[in-house]
Amino acid sequence: MFSKAFPNFSSKASFKVQLLSFFIFAVVALSLAISIIGAWRTSQLVRESTIRTGIQLTANFSEQSILTLLTESKENAKEAIDAVLGFKLVSSVAIYRTNGELLISSSKYENHDFHKIFSEQLSDSLAKGIAVDSKTLLFSESDQAWLFTSPVIFYEEQDDIDTVDSLDAEHFFQLLGYVVVEYDKQELQDIIKSIFISNLLIGIFIAIFLTWFVNRGINRLIRPLLNLSSTMQRATDAKNYPQATVKGSLEIRQMAKVYNQMMLSIESQNHQLKKHRDTLESEVAMRTEALVVARDTALTANRHKSEFLANISHELRTPLQAIIGYSDLVKEELELECMDVQVEDLNKSIRNAHTLLALINNILDIAKIEAGKMDLYLKPVLIKQLIAETVETIGPLANVNNNTLEVICDELANELILDRQKIMQIFLNLLSNACKFSQDNKIVFKIHSDDLYLYFSVIDSGIGIDKAQLESIFDQFTQVDGSQTRNFEGTGLGMAITQNFCHLMKGEIKVESELGKGSQFSVKLPLNKKC
């Protein structure tokens, strides 16, 4: 009930404060209940005792009023009235005749007409012929007072009254009138109030004493718990493994034992983890050193490879270009001599020499890219003229496999700032790749530009690429695998060079393909300036 009445208190206050608060609440409530019940019970006992006293006093006053009613003398009633008014709780008295008329009354208070209540009710009863009770009783009660009444009876033969049969008793007494005594409740209310205050003060004193006593008991009870909490906090802050003192109640000792076992287990586990960590660090250091050596070796080997490729490519290009040059001179002489058969044979040699030169150039480009020595040469390029040259160059290759080339260049600027040689190389690599792997199909070359980028794509309906091979399509010396592609020539450098050129120009290249349905290569290159 206490936690429901104060939900936030139970979550924010300490265990000691909660326990003390609950105890104080219970003791105060109990003290208040005892005070109220005690005051009520006391008031009931005092009330019953006062009523008994009032009835007895009224009966005595009735006996003392016999002479007064017999003689109709008020002087005879003075002594009895003074005696009754001498009681502290009695505030007023009155004597009535049998017909309800007031003979005499007296009160401690001025203008106090209490007797009118009894007189009116007595007159009403007599008028209706209702017999008035012949016993002393509590006639009426209000918030301020009690009214007691008793009949005044004169016994003619009082000595023999006890021996007379009850049926004939009415012949031996005479009703002379009635007496009324008013008891004031104020004194009783003051007594009840003082009793309630006394009980409440005693309850508060007892509550204070019990609170002090229970507080000491709680301190002794929770001190081991606080020590255990402090030990746990030290373990958290200092990152060590302190052991708790096992003392206190059974539950707290059990908690301390479990905590100590947990600390020992954590310490053992951390020790093992530290040992494993040291071992792993040593192994990682050794493997890192081995990897560094392997990396340095690979970098050195790659540098030597690049240097070798660059040197050998340069050494091969010089005599090959000389061969091509001399072959062209011989071809011209043979054409002048009209030796067509020899010219055709020489053309085959020249074409193969150009193919070999292109391969050597590719190897040289790869070497430059890996060495980080490939530079961009940006200058204004007539892009449509470049496209026309590309189509003219790639045309014979498209005709070999009976392919048709469609160029779509909508929304294309006339002049762009580009590296002409690398852009044309990308065009040729993508288009030649499409021509090589397509047979009797249409190859679409789409190209357009905006203020920021140049977009172009090559779409074919050739053999396509399996999804498993798409990730490696741009690797060096990699070709599409499969028995149906074995008859296609190539070194596998074209796509690698194309991707490196795109990255060199801060662009990107993507491929979408489905085996047996064709491929689409899309390129997006940023523009430095549009003319």
Backbone torsions as a table, in degrees:
resi	resn	phi	psi	omega
1	MET	NA	-43.4	-179.7
2	PHE	-64.5	-41.6	179.7
3	SER	-69.1	-32.6	177.9
4	LYS	-70.9	-35.7	179.6
5	ALA	-70.8	-31.3	-179.8
6	PHE	-129.7	78.4	-174.4
7	PRO	-65.8	-36.1	-178.5
8	ASN	-74.5	-26.5	-177.7
9	PHE	-64.4	-42.7	-176.6
10	SER	-66.9	-24.2	-178.2
11	SER	-91.9	-19.2	-175.9
12	LYS	-107.1	-32.7	-176.8
13	ALA	-79.9	156.4	178.7
14	SER	-73.9	167.8	-179.7
15	PHE	-62.3	-40.5	179.8
16	LYS	-63.4	-47.0	-179.4
17	VAL	-63.2	-41.7	178.9
18	GLN	-62.4	-44.2	-178.3
19	LEU	-65.6	-44.7	178.6
20	LEU	-63.7	-42.9	-179.4
21	SER	-62.2	-43.3	178.6
22	PHE	-63.2	-42.0	-179.4
23	PHE	-65.9	-45.4	179.2
24	ILE	-61.1	-43.6	178.7
25	PHE	-58.9	-44.4	-178.7
26	ALA	-66.8	-42.9	-178.2
27	VAL	-66.5	-43.5	179.3
28	VAL	-63.3	-43.4	178.4
29	ALA	-63.0	-41.3	179.2
30	LEU	-66.0	-42.1	179.2
31	SER	-62.8	-43.7	178.9
32	LEU	-63.2	-42.4	179.1
33	ALA	-64.1	-43.1	179.2
34	ILE	-63.8	-40.1	179.6
35	SER	-63.1	-45.2	-179.2
36	ILE	-65.9	-46.6	-179.5
37	ILE	-65.1	-41.4	179.1
38	GLY	-63.4	-43.8	178.6
39	ALA	-63.8	-40.5	179.8
40	TRP	-65.5	-45.1	-179.8
41	ARG	-65.5	-39.8	177.9
42	THR	-63.0	-42.4	178.8
43	SER	-62.3	-36.5	177.8
44	GLN	-65.9	-44.2	179.8
45	LEU	-65.2	-44.3	179.2
46	VAL	-63.5	-40.0	179.6
47	ARG	-62.0	-48.3	179.8
48	GLU	-61.1	-42.3	179.5
49	SER	-65.0	-41.1	-179.8
50	THR	-65.3	-40.4	179.2
51	ILE	-64.1	-42.5	178.1
52	ARG	-62.1	-43.2	178.6
53	THR	-63.7	-42.0	179.7
54	GLY	-63.1	-40.9	178.8
55	ILE	-64.3	-43.4	179.4
56	GLN	-64.3	-42.9	-179.7
57	LEU	-65.2	-40.3	179.7
58	THR	-66.2	-38.0	178.0
59	ALA	-64.4	-42.2	177.9
60	ASN	-63.9	-41.6	179.3
61	PHE	-64.0	-33.0	178.1
62	SER	-64.0	-42.8	179.5
63	GLU	-65.4	-37.1	-178.9
64	GLN	-74.1	-13.6	-176.9
65	SER	-96.9	5.6	-178.8
66	ILE	-63.6	-48.0	-178.3
67	LEU	-63.3	-37.8	-179.1
68	THR	-61.9	-43.3	-178.4
69	LEU	-75.6	-30.8	177.3
70	LEU	-68.1	-39.1	-176.3
71	THR	-96.0	-9.8	-176.4
72	GLU	56.2	33.7	-177.8
73	SER	-108.9	122.7	178.1
74	LYS	-71.7	-26.1	-179.0
75	GLU	-65.4	-34.2	179.6
76	ASN	-68.1	-21.1	-177.7
77	ALA	-88.3	-13.5	-173.2
78	LYS	-61.4	-44.6	-177.3
79	GLU	-63.6	-43.6	-179.9
80	ALA	-66.5	-40.3	179.5
81	ILE	-64.3	-43.9	179.6
82	ASP	-62.4	-37.4	179.0
83	ALA	-64.7	-41.3	-179.9
84	VAL	-69.8	-43.7	179.9
85	LEU	-66.7	-13.5	177.2
86	GLY	-69.2	-18.4	175.3
87	PHE	-72.5	138.9	-172.6
88	LYS	-63.7	-37.3	-174.5
89	LEU	-83.3	-16.7	-178.8
90	VAL	-80.0	125.3	-178.9
91	SER	-106.1	-29.9	-177.3
92	SER	-153.4	152.4	175.0
93	VAL	-138.4	158.9	178.3
94	ALA	-156.9	152.4	177.6
95	ILE	-124.0	131.9	-177.1
96	TYR	-120.3	149.1	171.9
97	ARG	-77.1	174.0	-177.9
98	THR	-68.8	-23.6	179.3
99	ASN	-87.4	3.6	177.4
100	GLY	94.0	1.9	178.6
101	GLU	-79.2	142.0	-179.9
102	LEU	-77.6	125.6	175.9
103	LEU	-89.3	-49.7	-179.3
104	ILE	-157.7	148.5	175.5
105	SER	-146.6	156.2	178.7
106	SER	-150.0	145.8	-177.2
107	SER	-145.2	151.8	174.9
108	LYS	-76.1	-14.1	-176.8
109	TYR	-114.6	144.3	177.7
110	GLU	-76.6	148.5	177.2
111	ASN	55.6	36.8	-179.9
112	HIS	-101.1	106.9	-174.7
113	ASP	-106.1	48.1	-178.3
114	PHE	-62.4	-31.2	-173.3
115	HIS	-65.9	-17.4	179.8
116	LYS	-63.6	-34.8	-179.2
117	ILE	-61.6	-49.8	-179.8
118	PHE	-66.7	-40.9	-177.6
119	SER	-61.3	-42.9	-179.7
120	GLU	-66.1	-45.7	-178.7
121	GLN	-66.8	-37.5	179.1
122	LEU	-66.7	-41.6	178.9
123	SER	-63.9	-41.8	178.7
124	ASP	-62.0	-41.9	-178.9
125	SER	-65.7	-42.8	-179.9
126	LEU	-67.5	-36.8	-179.7
127	ALA	-66.3	-32.2	-179.5
128	LYS	-87.7	-3.3	179.1
129	GLY	77.6	21.0	-179.8
130	ILE	-88.6	131.0	-179.9
131	ALA	-71.5	137.3	178.5
132	VAL	-86.1	139.4	-177.1
133	ASP	-57.6	137.9	-177.6
134	SER	-93.9	9.1	-179.0
135	LYS	-108.5	155.6	173.5
136	THR	-74.9	130.7	-175.6
137	LEU	-154.9	170.7	173.7
138	LEU	-82.3	111.0	-172.6
139	PHE	-78.4	-45.1	180.0
140	SER	-156.3	163.5	-178.1
141	GLU	-143.6	138.2	175.2
142	SER	-130.5	-177.1	-179.8
143	ASP	-68.9	-22.3	-175.5
144	GLN	-100.8	-27.4	-171.1
145	ALA	-157.8	166.7	170.1
146	TRP	-111.2	145.1	172.9
147	LEU	-114.6	118.4	177.5
148	PHE	-106.0	141.5	178.8
149	THR	-134.3	149.9	179.3
150	SER	-149.6	136.1	175.9
151	PRO	-71.5	145.5	176.1
152	VAL	-98.3	113.9	-172.5
153	ILE	-119.6	133.4	176.8
154	PHE	-108.4	120.6	179.4
155	TYR	-94.2	126.0	-177.6
156	GLU	-74.8	-39.8	179.1
157	GLU	-125.5	74.2	-174.1
158	GLN	-68.5	-25.2	-178.4
159	ASP	-69.0	-31.9	-177.0
160	ASP	-102.8	8.1	-173.1
161	ILE	-63.4	-32.5	-175.4
162	ASP	-74.8	-16.4	-176.5
163	THR	-101.3	-2.0	-176.9
164	VAL	-86.2	141.4	177.6
165	ASP	-62.5	143.2	-175.3
166	SER	-62.8	-26.2	-179.1
167	LEU	-69.4	-26.9	-178.8
168	ASP	-105.2	10.8	-174.6
169	ALA	-64.9	-26.7	-176.0
170	GLU	-67.3	-14.9	179.8
171	HIS	-85.1	-2.7	-173.6
172	PHE	-113.6	-1.7	177.0
173	PHE	-134.4	161.5	-178.1
174	GLN	-132.5	127.8	177.7
175	LEU	-79.3	118.9	-177.9
176	LEU	-97.2	-29.4	-178.4
177	GLY	165.8	-154.1	-177.0
178	TYR	-140.5	151.1	171.4
179	VAL	-118.1	147.0	179.0
180	VAL	-129.1	132.5	177.5
181	VAL	-122.3	129.2	178.4
182	GLU	-103.3	124.1	176.7
183	TYR	-101.4	128.6	179.3
184	ASP	-83.0	133.3	-179.9
185	LYS	-85.9	-12.3	-173.4
186	GLN	-58.4	-42.3	179.8
187	GLU	-62.3	-42.8	179.0
188	LEU	-64.2	-41.4	178.7
189	GLN	-63.6	-38.6	177.1
190	ASP	-64.8	-39.3	178.8
191	ILE	-64.2	-45.7	-180.0
192	ILE	-62.4	-41.5	179.4
193	LYS	-62.7	-44.6	179.4
194	SER	-65.2	-36.7	177.7
195	ILE	-64.6	-42.7	179.3
196	PHE	-62.6	-45.1	179.8
197	ILE	-64.4	-41.7	179.3
198	SER	-62.4	-45.7	178.5
199	ASN	-61.5	-40.7	-180.0
200	LEU	-65.3	-43.3	178.5
201	LEU	-64.2	-41.2	177.3
202	ILE	-63.1	-41.2	178.1
203	GLY	-62.9	-41.1	178.3
204	ILE	-64.3	-43.5	178.4
205	PHE	-60.6	-45.2	178.8
206	ILE	-63.1	-39.2	179.1
207	ALA	-63.3	-41.7	178.5
208	ILE	-63.7	-44.4	179.9
209	PHE	-63.4	-45.6	179.9
210	LEU	-64.7	-36.7	178.0
211	THR	-62.9	-44.8	177.9
212	TRP	-62.1	-43.5	-178.7
213	PHE	-66.0	-45.6	-179.4
214	VAL	-67.3	-35.3	178.3
215	ASN	-60.5	-43.0	176.9
216	ARG	-63.4	-41.9	178.5
217	GLY	-64.1	-40.0	179.3
218	ILE	-65.7	-40.7	178.6
219	ASN	-59.3	-43.7	177.9
220	ARG	-66.5	-32.9	-177.4
221	LEU	-73.5	-42.7	-173.0
222	ILE	-95.4	-5.7	179.0
223	ARG	-58.2	-44.9	174.8
224	PRO	-61.1	-34.4	178.4
225	LEU	-67.1	-40.3	177.2
226	LEU	-65.9	-39.2	177.3
227	ASN	-63.2	-40.4	177.4
228	LEU	-64.1	-41.6	177.7
229	SER	-63.2	-40.9	178.6
230	SER	-63.9	-39.7	177.6
231	THR	-63.1	-42.1	177.5
232	MET	-62.9	-39.4	179.4
233	GLN	-65.7	-39.9	177.0
234	ARG	-62.9	-37.9	178.1
235	ALA	-63.8	-33.8	179.5
236	THR	-74.9	-43.9	-174.7
237	ASP	-75.7	-43.6	-174.5
238	ALA	-87.7	-7.6	-179.5
239	LYS	58.3	30.2	175.4
240	ASN	-115.9	-164.5	-172.5
241	TYR	-129.9	65.7	-179.4
242	PRO	-69.7	147.2	178.1
243	GLN	-95.9	140.7	-179.1
244	ALA	-87.1	149.1	175.4
245	THR	-77.2	127.5	-177.0
246	VAL	-89.4	97.8	175.6
247	LYS	-157.8	169.6	-177.4
248	GLY	107.7	-159.1	-179.7
249	SER	-69.9	170.6	-177.0
250	LEU	-59.2	-44.4	-178.2
251	GLU	-65.0	-41.9	-178.9
252	ILE	-68.4	-39.1	176.5
253	ARG	-62.0	-40.4	178.3
254	GLN	-63.3	-41.9	177.4
255	MET	-61.3	-42.8	-179.8
256	ALA	-63.8	-40.9	178.4
257	LYS	-63.3	-44.9	179.2
258	VAL	-62.8	-40.7	178.8
259	TYR	-62.6	-44.7	179.7
260	ASN	-61.7	-42.1	177.2
261	GLN	-63.0	-39.4	178.9
262	MET	-64.8	-41.5	178.7
263	MET	-63.3	-42.1	178.1
264	LEU	-63.0	-41.4	179.0
265	SER	-64.8	-43.9	179.6
266	ILE	-64.8	-41.5	179.1
267	GLU	-61.4	-43.1	178.8
268	SER	-64.1	-43.9	179.7
269	GLN	-64.0	-43.0	179.5
270	ASN	-65.3	-35.9	177.1
271	HIS	-63.3	-43.5	177.8
272	GLN	-65.7	-40.3	178.0
273	LEU	-63.0	-40.9	178.5
274	LYS	-63.3	-40.0	178.3
275	LYS	-63.6	-45.4	177.8
276	HIS	-63.8	-38.3	-179.9
277	ARG	-63.7	-44.2	178.8
278	ASP	-61.3	-41.6	178.7
279	THR	-63.7	-43.4	179.6
280	LEU	-65.1	-40.5	178.6
281	GLU	-61.5	-40.4	178.3
282	SER	-64.4	-44.8	179.3
283	GLU	-65.3	-40.6	178.9
284	VAL	-63.3	-40.9	179.1
285	ALA	-62.0	-42.5	179.5
286	MET	-65.0	-44.4	-179.2
287	ARG	-68.9	-35.7	177.3
288	THR	-63.1	-42.1	178.3
289	GLU	-62.4	-41.6	178.6
290	ALA	-65.2	-39.6	178.4
291	LEU	-65.9	-38.7	177.9
292	VAL	-62.5	-42.8	178.4
293	VAL	-63.5	-44.3	179.7
294	ALA	-63.9	-40.1	178.9
295	ARG	-63.7	-46.5	179.8
296	ASP	-61.4	-39.5	178.4
297	THR	-63.9	-43.5	179.8
298	ALA	-64.6	-41.5	178.9
299	LEU	-63.4	-41.1	178.9
300	THR	-64.5	-44.2	179.1
301	ALA	-64.0	-39.9	179.8
302	ASN	-65.6	-39.1	178.0
303	ARG	-65.2	-42.4	178.3
304	HIS	-64.1	-38.7	178.6
305	LYS	-62.5	-45.3	-179.4
306	SER	-63.2	-41.8	178.6
307	GLU	-63.9	-40.4	179.4
308	PHE	-64.4	-46.0	-179.6
309	LEU	-61.8	-41.4	-180.0
310	ALA	-64.3	-44.2	-178.2
311	ASN	-67.4	-46.6	-176.8
312	ILE	-68.3	-34.0	177.7
313	SER	-64.9	-41.7	178.7
314	HIS	-64.7	-40.8	-179.8
315	GLU	-67.7	-32.3	179.7
316	LEU	-78.0	-35.2	-176.8
317	ARG	-65.1	-38.8	-175.2
318	THR	-62.0	-54.1	178.7
319	PRO	-68.0	-31.0	-179.7
320	LEU	-67.3	-40.7	177.0
321	GLN	-65.4	-34.0	176.7
322	ALA	-66.0	-40.5	178.2
323	ILE	-61.6	-45.2	-180.0
324	ILE	-62.5	-40.9	-179.8
325	GLY	-63.8	-48.2	179.0
326	TYR	-65.8	-34.3	178.0
327	SER	-64.6	-39.0	177.6
328	ASP	-63.3	-40.0	178.7
329	LEU	-64.7	-42.9	179.6
330	VAL	-65.2	-38.3	179.4
331	LYS	-61.4	-43.0	179.2
332	GLU	-61.7	-41.4	179.3
333	GLU	-65.0	-40.7	180.0
334	LEU	-67.6	-36.5	177.7
335	GLU	-64.6	-36.1	178.0
336	LEU	-67.5	-31.9	180.0
337	GLU	-86.3	0.0	179.8
338	CYS	59.7	39.8	177.3
339	MET	-98.7	78.5	-172.3
340	ASP	-64.6	-38.2	-178.8
341	VAL	-62.7	-45.5	179.8
342	GLN	-66.6	-34.7	178.6
343	VAL	-64.0	-42.1	-179.7
344	GLU	-64.2	-41.8	177.7
345	ASP	-64.0	-40.2	179.8
346	LEU	-67.3	-34.2	177.1
347	ASN	-61.5	-38.6	177.3
348	LYS	-61.8	-42.0	178.8
349	SER	-64.2	-42.1	-179.6
350	ILE	-64.8	-41.6	179.4
351	ARG	-62.4	-43.3	178.5
352	ASN	-64.7	-35.8	177.4
353	ALA	-65.1	-41.7	176.7
354	HIS	-64.1	-38.9	177.1
355	THR	-61.6	-45.1	177.8
356	LEU	-62.1	-39.5	178.2
357	LEU	-63.8	-38.5	178.1
358	ALA	-64.7	-40.5	177.7
359	LEU	-62.9	-42.6	178.8
360	ILE	-63.3	-40.2	178.1
361	ASN	-63.4	-39.2	177.4
362	ASN	-62.0	-44.7	178.7
363	ILE	-61.4	-40.7	179.0
364	LEU	-65.5	-38.8	177.9
365	ASP	-64.0	-43.9	178.4
366	ILE	-60.4	-42.6	179.3
367	ALA	-61.8	-42.8	178.7
368	LYS	-65.2	-40.5	-179.9
369	ILE	-63.1	-46.8	-179.5
370	GLU	-65.6	-31.3	179.0
371	ALA	-82.7	-6.1	-179.2
372	GLY	70.9	26.5	-177.7
373	LYS	-110.8	12.4	178.0
374	MET	-85.4	121.6	-177.4
375	ASP	-111.0	161.2	175.7
376	LEU	-100.1	142.1	176.8
377	TYR	-123.1	88.8	-175.7
378	LEU	-86.1	132.5	176.7
379	LYS	-160.4	161.5	179.3
380	PRO	-59.5	132.8	-178.5
381	VAL	-127.7	130.9	172.1
382	LEU	-77.3	96.9	-168.5
383	ILE	-64.6	-36.6	-179.5
384	LYS	-69.1	-36.3	176.3
385	GLN	-64.9	-39.6	178.6
386	LEU	-63.7	-38.8	178.0
387	ILE	-64.2	-41.8	179.5
388	ALA	-62.2	-43.1	178.2
389	GLU	-63.1	-39.7	179.6
390	THR	-63.4	-44.7	179.7
391	VAL	-63.3	-40.5	179.1
392	GLU	-63.7	-38.9	-179.0
393	THR	-70.9	-39.4	-174.4
394	ILE	-84.9	-12.4	-176.5
395	GLY	-54.4	-51.2	-179.7
396	PRO	-57.9	-37.1	179.8
397	LEU	-68.0	-35.2	177.3
398	ALA	-67.7	-36.0	-178.2
399	ASN	-70.3	-24.7	-177.8
400	VAL	-58.8	-44.5	-179.3
401	ASN	-99.3	18.4	176.7
402	ASN	58.5	40.7	177.0
403	ASN	-98.2	154.3	174.9
404	THR	-113.4	143.1	-177.5
405	LEU	-112.3	123.1	177.6
406	GLU	-113.0	126.8	-179.0
407	VAL	-108.6	127.4	177.2
408	ILE	-121.3	111.1	-176.9
409	CYS	-128.8	58.8	176.3
410	ASP	-75.5	150.3	176.0
411	GLU	51.4	52.8	-178.8
412	LEU	-119.0	128.6	178.9
413	ALA	-68.2	158.1	-179.9
414	ASN	-76.0	-36.7	-173.5
415	GLU	-136.2	132.2	-179.7
416	LEU	-132.9	153.9	176.6
417	ILE	-87.5	108.3	-175.3
418	LEU	-145.9	169.1	168.0
419	ASP	-90.2	102.4	-170.2
420	ARG	-59.4	-44.7	-174.6
421	GLN	-65.5	-42.2	-177.2
422	LYS	-73.0	-37.1	177.4
423	ILE	-62.5	-44.5	-179.9
424	MET	-65.4	-37.0	177.9
425	GLN	-62.2	-40.5	177.4
426	ILE	-63.3	-46.3	178.1
427	PHE	-55.0	-51.0	-175.8
428	LEU	-63.7	-41.6	-179.1
429	ASN	-62.8	-45.7	-178.2
430	LEU	-68.2	-43.9	-177.9
431	LEU	-70.0	-41.4	179.4
432	SER	-65.6	-35.8	177.0
433	ASN	-63.8	-41.3	178.7
434	ALA	-67.0	-41.1	179.6
435	CYS	-65.8	-36.5	-176.4
436	LYS	-66.7	-39.0	-174.1
437	PHE	-101.9	17.0	176.9
438	SER	-123.8	148.3	-179.0
439	GLN	-137.9	120.6	178.0
440	ASP	56.4	43.1	-178.4
441	ASN	-130.1	171.6	177.1
442	LYS	-101.4	133.5	177.3
443	ILE	-109.7	126.2	-176.5
444	VAL	-106.9	129.0	177.7
445	PHE	-115.9	104.2	-179.8
446	LYS	-102.3	137.3	179.1
447	ILE	-150.7	134.6	174.3
448	HIS	-156.3	170.4	-177.0
449	SER	-145.4	160.8	170.5
450	ASP	-131.7	-159.5	-176.4
451	ASP	-70.5	-20.1	-172.7
452	LEU	-115.8	-31.1	-170.8
453	TYR	-136.7	156.4	169.7
454	LEU	-109.2	126.0	-178.4
455	TYR	-116.2	133.4	171.2
456	PHE	-151.7	155.0	-178.8
457	SER	-148.0	151.9	177.7
458	VAL	-121.5	122.4	-175.2
459	ILE	-119.8	127.4	177.4
460	ASP	-130.5	167.5	178.4
461	SER	-118.6	40.8	-175.2
462	GLY	-84.9	-145.9	-173.3
463	ILE	-73.8	-20.8	-179.8
464	GLY	75.8	177.4	-176.7
465	ILE	-129.9	136.0	176.8
466	ASP	-68.0	146.4	-177.5
467	LYS	-60.4	-33.2	-179.8
468	ALA	-66.3	-22.2	-177.2
469	GLN	-100.1	-4.3	-178.1
470	LEU	-64.4	-35.7	-177.1
471	GLU	-67.5	-26.8	-177.0
472	SER	-104.5	9.8	-174.8
473	ILE	-66.1	-25.0	-177.9
474	PHE	-99.1	8.0	176.8
475	ASP	-76.6	153.6	179.6
476	GLN	-68.6	143.4	176.0
477	PHE	58.4	30.2	179.3
478	THR	-112.1	131.3	175.9
479	GLN	-125.9	159.1	176.4
480	VAL	-61.4	126.8	-177.6
481	ASP	-88.9	157.1	179.5
482	GLY	136.9	146.3	-176.3
483	SER	-64.8	-27.5	-177.5
484	GLN	-75.0	-8.5	-178.3
485	THR	-109.8	4.4	-176.1
486	ARG	-65.3	-25.4	-176.5
487	ASN	-85.8	0.3	178.4
488	PHE	-91.4	128.9	-178.3
489	GLU	-83.3	157.6	175.5
490	GLY	153.8	158.4	-179.5
491	THR	-99.6	-13.6	-177.3
492	GLY	81.6	19.4	179.7
493	LEU	-101.4	-17.9	-173.1
494	GLY	-60.5	-48.6	-178.6
495	MET	-69.0	-36.1	177.8
496	ALA	-63.7	-43.7	178.2
497	ILE	-65.1	-41.2	179.7
498	THR	-60.0	-46.9	-179.8
499	GLN	-64.1	-41.5	179.9
500	ASN	-65.5	-38.3	176.5
501	PHE	-63.5	-41.4	178.7
502	CYS	-62.2	-44.9	179.2
503	HIS	-66.8	-35.3	178.3
504	LEU	-61.9	-33.8	179.2
505	MET	-93.4	17.5	177.8
506	LYS	62.3	28.9	179.5
507	GLY	-109.1	-168.9	-179.5
508	GLU	-145.5	153.4	178.2
509	ILE	-131.7	137.9	179.9
510	LYS	-131.0	152.9	179.3
511	VAL	-130.5	137.8	173.4
512	GLU	-127.7	128.8	-175.3
513	SER	-153.3	154.1	174.9
514	GLU	-138.5	129.8	-174.9
515	LEU	-58.8	126.6	178.1
516	GLY	86.7	-5.6	-177.7
517	LYS	-121.4	-9.7	177.1
518	GLY	115.1	-178.2	-174.8
519	SER	-139.8	160.0	174.2
520	GLN	-138.7	119.6	175.9
521	PHE	-104.2	125.7	-177.7
522	SER	-120.9	134.8	-177.2
523	VAL	-125.4	139.3	177.0
524	LYS	-130.7	116.4	-176.3
525	LEU	-120.9	133.0	177.7
526	PRO	-74.1	149.0	179.6
527	LEU	-106.1	133.3	175.9
528	ASN	-76.6	-35.5	-177.4
529	LYS	-162.1	141.0	177.0
530	LYS	-111.7	127.4	-176.9
531	CYS	-93.1	NA	NA
